[in-house]
């Protein structure tokens, strides 16, 4: 639980729903489901919690009312019409503006979800500050991909972090490379970020059979995200593990993912 807003430092902090209000209303699911949150740093599990709750009703106390009801609400509103199509697997044509709106929402969710386990966060304060300042993800050091999921779980969240510093220096106390996975309905959101100058996320060798679309940094032109190739839950976990292991090998640090 944060003592001050994770974005602006303001107080007091209020409870923020991890999922948007419109999604909770539209889902109309009132029966509780089993959820699981898994978090790792340097390949070591820091949290593995299973609990029962009504979907999309979870809250976290991490932001102030001014941020929650202001720019964060605008980010949610901008992404809503695009998300409405993607969570049902209907696909969408994404121009640069839509890519930016979706990527900003995805990065915001990564920051807020990170506060479900504030003892071992992975999204660095410097990246949260840039989101608050510019209302979009950092222009460098962050990548966002979209994929399509079989929706085996109502909502899924996981994060992994690597504590990697410059060669010859002691490893930092906090994560400098992070991978955040969020699913909602049929949509996969994969966020990766780094405080290091290397490696470049543009160079990651992602298998074509994953059928993921990179939306950040937002390229010019329109991307047709058809969502006609669906990942199984096992493939999704393999995708996340692959990202972690590629980053580990490129930096030469950290144990392989389990």
Buried (B, 14 or more C-beta within 10 A) or exposed (E): EBEBBBBBEEEEBBEBBBBBEBBBEBBEEEEEBEBEBBBBBBBEEBBEEEEEEBBBBBEBBBBBBBBBEEBBEEBBEBBBEBBBBBBBBEBBEBBBEBBBBBBBBBBBBBBBBBBBBBEBBBBBEEBBBBBBEEBBBBEEBBBBBBBBBBBEBBBBBBBBBBBBBEEEEEEBEBBBBBBBBBBBBBBBBBBBBBBBEEBEBEEBEBEEEBBBBBBBBBEEEEBEBBBEEBBEBEBBBBBBBBBBBBBBEBBEBBEEBE
